[in-house]
Amino acid sequence: MTKTGRGMFNTINLEAALRLYYERLELNCDDVREIFGPMGSTTMSRMKKQAREQMVKDGNPPIWDARNVNTVSAFKAWKLDPADLEMRLAKLRKLGLEEGE
């Protein structure tokens, strides 16, 4: 995990965030927890509400399951830029600072 300086979450799992961004069309609660770590149901509801509001703006209705949120819209709502995350992960790897190494 690495610090991002974003609101209530100061760490995210960069690898999980990028893998899920490119792997999934929609995110479920387990996916969100994989990115941000443990959270209560109120926080999860708030995050998914933000993502759903962005989905309406983007015109991205749920495809498979109404409980899930569109991945691209969710990343926009949560201010996660995949290009920025890729750059951060590459830099951490280059410096040998990636957690778990």
C-alpha positions in Angstrom: 0.0 0.0 0.0 1.1 3.5 -0.6 0.1 6.9 0.7 -2.1 9.0 -1.7 -3.3 11.9 0.5 -6.9 11.4 -0.6 -9.6 12.1 2.0 -10.4 9.5 4.5 -8.1 6.9 2.9 -4.4 7.7 3.1 -3.3 4.3 1.6 -4.4 2.2 -1.3 -3.2 -1.0 -2.7 -1.8 0.2 -6.0 -1.4 -3.3 -7.6 -4.9 -4.3 -6.7 -6.3 -0.9 -7.9 -4.6 -1.3 -11.3 -5.4 -5.0 -11.7 -9.1 -4.4 -10.9 -9.2 -1.3 -13.2 -8.1 -3.3 -16.2 -9.7 -6.6 -15.2 -13.3 -5.7 -14.1 -16.1 -3.8 -15.8 -17.8 -3.5 -12.4 -16.6 -3.5 -8.8 -18.3 -5.2 -5.9 -17.7 -4.6 -2.2 -14.9 -7.1 -1.9 -13.1 -5.3 -4.8 -13.4 -2.0 -3.1 -12.0 -3.4 0.1 -9.1 -4.9 -1.8 -8.2 -1.4 -3.1 -8.8 0.6 0.1 -8.6 -1.9 2.9 -11.1 -2.7 5.6 -14.1 -0.4 6.0 -17.5 -0.3 7.6 -20.8 -0.6 5.8 -21.5 3.1 6.1 -18.2 4.0 4.5 -18.8 1.4 1.7 -22.3 2.8 1.1 -20.9 6.3 0.9 -18.2 5.3 -1.6 -20.6 3.4 -3.8 -23.1 6.3 -3.7 -20.3 8.6 -5.0 -19.6 6.0 -7.8 -23.3 5.7 -8.7 -23.7 9.5 -8.9 -20.7 9.5 -11.3 -22.2 6.6 -13.2 -25.4 8.7 -13.9 -23.2 11.6 -15.1 -21.3 9.2 -17.4 -24.3 7.3 -18.6 -23.0 4.0 -17.3 -25.8 1.9 -15.8 -24.9 -1.3 -14.0 -24.4 -4.2 -16.4 -24.3 -7.4 -14.4 -25.5 -6.6 -10.9 -27.2 -3.5 -9.5 -25.1 -3.8 -6.3 -21.9 -3.2 -8.3 -20.5 0.0 -9.6 -18.9 0.7 -13.0 -15.1 0.6 -12.6 -14.3 3.7 -14.7 -17.0 5.8 -13.1 -15.9 4.6 -9.6 -12.3 5.6 -10.2 -13.4 9.0 -11.4 -15.6 9.5 -8.4 -12.8 8.4 -6.1 -10.2 10.6 -7.9 -8.1 7.6 -8.8 -6.2 8.2 -12.1 -4.9 4.9 -13.5 -2.0 6.7 -15.3 -0.9 8.3 -12.0 -1.2 5.0 -10.1 0.9 3.3 -12.8 3.6 6.0 -12.5 3.6 5.7 -8.7 3.9 1.9 -8.7 6.6 2.0 -11.3 8.6 4.6 -9.3 8.2 2.5 -6.1 9.4 -0.6 -7.9 12.3 1.3 -9.4 13.4 2.6 -6.0 12.9 -0.8 -4.4 10.3 0.6 -2.0 7.3 -1.5 -3.0 5.8 -3.2 0.1 6.4 -6.9 0.2 9.9 -6.8 -1.4 
